[in-house]
Amino acid sequence: MFYYLLKYVLLGPLLRLLFRPRTEGLEHIPEDGAAIVAGNHLSFSDHFLMPVVLKRRITFLAKQEYFTGPGVKGRLTAAFFRSAGQIPVDRSGKEAGQAAIREGLGVLSKGELLGIYPEGTRSHDGRLYKGKVGVAVMALRAGVPVIPCAMVGTFEIQPPGQVLPKIKRVTVRFGEPLDFSRYEGMENDKTVLRAVTDEIMYRILELSGQEYVDAYAAKVKEAEQAEQSRRFPKFRR
């Protein structure tokens, strides 16, 4: 109930007024039945601007940190995401990937739309990074189509670290559904999972026009931070 209240009364109309999102390919979203919407992830705003343009409800797998923040702000953020029906996922530890897959399959088993960012984290520099294979595992196990999605312009309005977004028009672009039924029963084949994930990422790349990096975003960011620390060490008293 709170999801639709946010979308049609509290937040949705304001977002449409401020950012005037252009929508392309909305006809590729099925009117009913389970499907995965796999998109690039450029900004915190992505969580809100994609659902605003969809007629159907979509559930995202959200990082657990949104639900465990300290203080009043943390509690308000957690309450907001829970009320909107988003699912917390612990991204640390060996079981993190399996936990996300279980939660995602639970959403799909109900015939709903599942939103996922295959990169696993926001792009810190606006480029598109290598996708993790969890999206392929869920698509093959659930036997559902994957609709690629490109958020265009959200990095410019609110890059990571910026609290308030700039007021600027954005585009939400959906591609034709990808059918992977030819790989039925092969969800444990690592080569197949990599091929399916790469096909999804390639379609997102075509839609977004981003520069592609064949490496995981988290690893690249970690390496860049380590290099920056090496070049500019903090001075100690």
C-alpha positions as CSV (number, residue, x, y, z in Angstrom):
1,M,0.0,0.0,0.0
2,F,2.8,2.4,0.9
3,Y,4.5,1.6,-2.4
4,Y,1.5,2.9,-4.4
5,L,1.1,5.8,-2.1
6,L,4.7,6.9,-2.7
7,K,4.4,6.3,-6.4
8,Y,1.1,8.1,-7.1
9,V,0.7,10.6,-4.3
10,L,3.8,11.4,-2.2
11,L,6.9,11.0,-4.4
12,G,6.0,10.0,-7.9
13,P,4.3,13.3,-9.0
14,L,7.2,15.3,-7.6
15,L,9.8,13.3,-9.4
16,R,7.9,13.5,-12.7
17,L,7.6,17.3,-12.3
18,L,11.3,17.8,-11.4
19,F,13.1,15.4,-13.7
20,R,10.5,14.9,-16.5
21,P,11.8,11.4,-17.3
22,R,11.6,10.3,-20.9
23,T,10.6,6.7,-21.3
24,E,11.6,4.5,-24.2
25,G,10.6,0.9,-24.8
26,L,8.0,0.7,-22.1
27,E,6.1,-1.7,-24.3
28,H,8.8,-4.3,-23.6
29,I,7.7,-4.7,-20.0
30,P,5.2,-7.6,-19.7
31,E,1.7,-6.7,-18.4
32,D,1.8,-9.6,-16.1
33,G,4.0,-12.5,-15.0
34,A,7.5,-12.7,-13.6
35,A,10.4,-11.0,-15.2
36,I,13.8,-9.5,-14.3
37,V,14.6,-5.9,-15.1
38,A,18.4,-5.6,-15.2
39,G,19.8,-2.1,-15.4
40,N,23.0,-0.1,-15.1
41,H,23.4,1.6,-11.7
42,L,24.7,5.2,-11.8
43,S,23.0,6.9,-8.9
44,F,20.9,6.6,-5.8
45,S,18.2,8.2,-7.8
46,D,17.9,5.1,-9.9
47,H,15.9,3.4,-7.1
48,F,13.1,5.9,-7.5
49,L,13.1,7.1,-11.2
50,M,12.8,3.6,-12.7
51,P,9.7,2.6,-10.6
52,V,8.1,6.0,-11.3
53,V,7.8,5.2,-15.1
54,L,6.6,1.6,-14.7
55,K,2.9,0.7,-14.5
56,R,3.7,-2.4,-12.5
57,R,5.3,-2.7,-9.1
58,I,8.9,-3.6,-9.1
59,T,10.9,-5.0,-6.1
60,F,14.6,-4.3,-5.8
61,L,17.2,-6.2,-3.9
62,A,18.7,-3.3,-1.8
63,K,21.9,-3.3,0.0
64,Q,21.6,-4.1,3.7
65,E,23.3,-0.9,4.7
66,Y,20.1,1.0,3.8
67,F,18.3,-0.8,6.6
68,T,21.0,-0.7,9.3
69,G,22.1,2.9,9.4
70,P,22.6,4.6,12.8
71,G,20.6,7.4,14.3
72,V,17.3,9.0,13.2
73,K,18.4,9.2,9.5
74,G,19.2,5.5,9.5
75,R,15.9,4.6,11.1
76,L,13.9,6.8,8.6
77,T,15.8,5.3,5.6
78,A,15.2,1.7,6.8
79,A,11.5,2.5,7.4
80,F,11.2,4.0,3.9
81,F,12.8,1.0,2.1
82,R,10.8,-1.5,4.1
83,S,7.5,0.3,3.6
84,A,8.2,0.4,-0.2
85,G,8.7,-3.4,-0.2
86,Q,12.4,-3.5,-0.9
87,I,14.4,-6.4,0.2
88,P,17.7,-6.1,2.2
89,V,20.6,-8.2,1.1
90,D,23.9,-8.7,2.9
91,R,26.6,-8.2,0.4
92,S,29.4,-9.4,2.7
93,G,30.7,-13.0,3.3
94,K,30.6,-16.1,1.2
95,E,26.8,-16.6,1.4
96,A,26.0,-13.1,0.2
97,G,25.5,-14.1,-3.4
98,Q,23.3,-17.1,-2.5
99,A,21.2,-15.0,-0.1
100,A,20.5,-12.5,-2.9
101,I,19.6,-15.3,-5.3
102,R,17.2,-16.9,-2.8
103,E,15.5,-13.5,-2.2
104,G,15.2,-12.8,-5.9
105,L,13.8,-16.2,-6.7
106,G,11.2,-15.6,-4.0
107,V,10.0,-12.5,-5.7
108,L,9.9,-14.2,-9.1
109,S,8.0,-17.1,-7.7
110,K,5.1,-14.7,-7.0
111,G,4.9,-13.6,-10.6
112,E,6.3,-10.2,-9.9
113,L,8.9,-7.9,-11.4
114,L,12.4,-8.1,-9.9
115,G,14.8,-5.2,-10.3
116,I,18.5,-5.9,-10.2
117,Y,21.8,-4.2,-10.9
118,P,24.2,-6.8,-12.3
119,E,27.2,-4.6,-11.6
120,G,26.5,-5.2,-7.9
121,T,27.2,-1.5,-6.9
122,R,26.9,2.0,-8.3
123,S,29.4,3.0,-10.9
124,H,31.8,5.5,-9.3
125,D,32.8,7.1,-12.6
126,G,29.8,6.7,-15.0
127,R,31.2,3.7,-16.9
128,L,29.5,0.4,-17.2
129,Y,31.3,-2.5,-15.4
130,K,31.3,-6.3,-15.7
131,G,28.2,-8.0,-14.4
132,K,28.0,-10.6,-11.7
133,V,26.4,-13.9,-12.7
134,G,23.6,-13.9,-10.1
135,V,21.2,-12.4,-12.6
136,A,21.9,-15.3,-14.9
137,V,21.3,-17.9,-12.2
138,M,18.0,-16.3,-11.3
139,A,16.9,-16.0,-14.9
140,L,17.7,-19.7,-15.7
141,R,16.3,-21.2,-12.5
142,A,13.1,-19.2,-12.6
143,G,12.8,-19.5,-16.4
144,V,11.9,-15.8,-16.8
145,P,12.8,-13.2,-19.4
146,V,15.3,-10.4,-18.7
147,I,14.5,-6.9,-19.8
148,P,17.6,-4.8,-20.1
149,C,17.3,-1.2,-18.9
150,A,19.5,1.9,-19.2
151,M,19.3,4.8,-16.9
152,V,20.6,7.8,-18.9
153,G,21.5,11.1,-17.1
154,T,21.2,10.0,-13.5
155,F,25.0,10.0,-13.0
156,E,25.0,13.7,-14.0
157,I,22.2,14.6,-11.6
158,Q,23.4,12.7,-8.6
159,P,26.8,10.9,-8.7
160,P,27.9,8.9,-5.7
161,G,28.6,11.1,-2.8
162,Q,26.2,13.9,-3.8
163,V,23.3,14.2,-1.4
164,L,20.9,16.4,-3.3
165,P,20.3,15.7,-7.0
166,K,20.5,18.4,-9.7
167,I,17.2,19.2,-11.5
168,K,17.8,17.9,-15.0
169,R,15.9,15.7,-17.4
170,V,16.7,12.0,-17.5
171,T,15.9,9.0,-19.7
172,V,14.8,5.5,-18.8
173,R,15.2,3.1,-21.7
174,F,14.0,-0.5,-21.8
175,G,15.2,-3.0,-24.4
176,E,13.5,-6.1,-25.9
177,P,13.1,-9.1,-23.4
178,L,16.0,-11.6,-23.6
179,D,14.9,-15.2,-23.7
180,F,17.4,-17.7,-22.2
181,S,15.2,-20.8,-22.4
182,R,17.8,-22.4,-24.6
183,Y,20.0,-22.8,-21.5
184,E,17.3,-24.5,-19.4
185,G,18.8,-26.8,-16.8
186,M,22.3,-25.3,-17.3
187,E,22.2,-22.9,-14.3
188,N,25.2,-24.6,-12.7
189,D,27.5,-24.3,-15.8
190,K,29.9,-21.4,-15.1
191,T,30.6,-20.9,-18.8
192,V,26.8,-20.6,-19.6
193,L,26.3,-18.2,-16.7
194,R,29.1,-16.0,-17.9
195,A,27.8,-16.0,-21.4
196,V,24.2,-15.1,-20.3
197,T,25.5,-12.3,-18.0
198,D,27.7,-10.9,-20.7
199,E,24.8,-10.9,-23.2
200,I,22.7,-8.9,-20.7
201,M,25.5,-6.4,-20.1
202,Y,26.0,-6.0,-23.8
203,R,22.4,-5.1,-24.3
204,I,22.5,-2.6,-21.4
205,L,25.6,-1.1,-23.0
206,E,23.8,-0.7,-26.4
207,L,21.0,1.1,-24.6
208,S,23.1,3.3,-22.4
209,G,26.0,4.2,-24.7
210,Q,28.4,4.0,-21.8
211,E,32.1,3.1,-21.9
212,Y,32.5,-0.5,-20.9
213,V,35.1,-1.8,-18.4
214,D,35.7,-5.6,-18.4
215,A,36.3,-5.7,-14.6
216,Y,34.1,-5.6,-11.5
217,A,33.3,-2.1,-10.3
218,A,34.0,-2.9,-6.7
219,K,37.5,-4.2,-7.5
220,V,38.3,-1.3,-9.7
221,K,37.2,1.2,-7.1
222,E,39.2,-0.6,-4.4
223,A,42.3,-0.6,-6.6
224,E,41.9,3.1,-7.3
225,Q,41.4,4.0,-3.6
226,A,44.5,1.9,-2.7
227,E,46.6,3.7,-5.4
228,Q,45.3,7.1,-4.2
229,S,46.3,6.2,-0.6
230,R,49.7,5.1,-1.8
231,R,50.3,8.3,-3.8
232,F,48.9,10.7,-1.2
233,P,49.4,9.1,2.2
234,K,47.9,10.8,5.2
235,F,50.3,12.7,7.4
236,R,50.4,11.7,11.0
237,R,51.4,13.8,13.9
